[in-house]
């Protein structure tokens, strides 16, 4: 079995990266290779890192409330980089009423506070397995 | 099915040679995961390699390798050269997972099409690089990058694989990590073509530089062939570059310079780049380059042969037979050495 490669990125200006680090660590412990890009990444930087690292999944952590602005920009940058086939997931403080709108912008899953890391791990494993089956 | 795959991979090879970024990324994944078709793809890329200057950067964790790589890449970009970067971080021995965080320090190059950064996990390899790093370097070389910078995992004293991969190896030190006895111990300092004292604005930087210079004065192997000659498995005869009536060894031996840098401010980076260029020139003019290459090729062939032979032998061992022999060793009825001979005999 190959190691899944996941990009964990924090777009925008909020500096609260504990959530991103907890997820990165949990995925590491689940046997995944996690590329962590650090704080304050622009949508272009995230798309570029996803392309160069050839990741299976991109995960964004957003706690600033700017998700309705940032997520569509990240998705746009990913599509522009020919990464439309790479699934995008979002974690952080996302009000329930925004989830459907984010899905319309190409987000495959949103994980709010209280989600267990096991749930996220299993979801990512499912995404990776379906990508492998398609290849 | 295989035919379709062959066509797809021929297209991928062509796209890598054209420098297409997504193709480079996919090729690196192919090489790293050892998927079917990897060998054919690498074979197709191989004739296009050998042009890039490969610079290895190693040193203890926290000495500033990633920041130095970032600063060096900026320097080379300003000089109009393209830069590929491979940054290696460790794989967890427990979960097989990894956190690859070297990009955090390299965000200066975001949006620059002349830079390509790829993170790699060691995946169980212990020499400071991943098993596939050498092949990954070749992919970037074939894709046309002028410079390939390879950053090892945070290295202790014995992770010296980088010296078998890079043309020029930088060993990065920082003030306060050890005294002059640390400096004369065997291992990583010996593989340095250039020694870098990073964070040179910190207290103790002058002492560190002095200790390293003193170490070099006590005698440095200088000739990297010694590094390979020591490996007794090499059947190639090693001839000293000074043996065939050449110039005075004093004139032809490379003395590693000690360069002080403050990577975050870009201080000392131009001097470092000059030292790297001088080392490359030395290799070319002294004639060591060709001989050195012969030895790393021989070394690589032996390593690859070992992999093939081991895989072939292991594939032939029946699990039940292995279990029985393990039980014999566990019960102290058979010693491990004898057990290997039993395993290698055909059942």
Interface residues (C-beta under 8 A of the other chain):
Chain A: X2 X3 X5 X24 X25 X27 X28 X29 X30 X31 X32 X33 X34 X35 X36 X37 X38 X41 X42 X44 X45 X48 X49 X51 X52 X53 X54 X81 X82 X83
Chain B: X21 X22 X25 X26 X28 X29 X33 X91 X92 X94 X95 X96 X97 X98 X99 X100 X101 X103 X104 X107 X110 X111 X116 X117 X118 X119 X121 X123
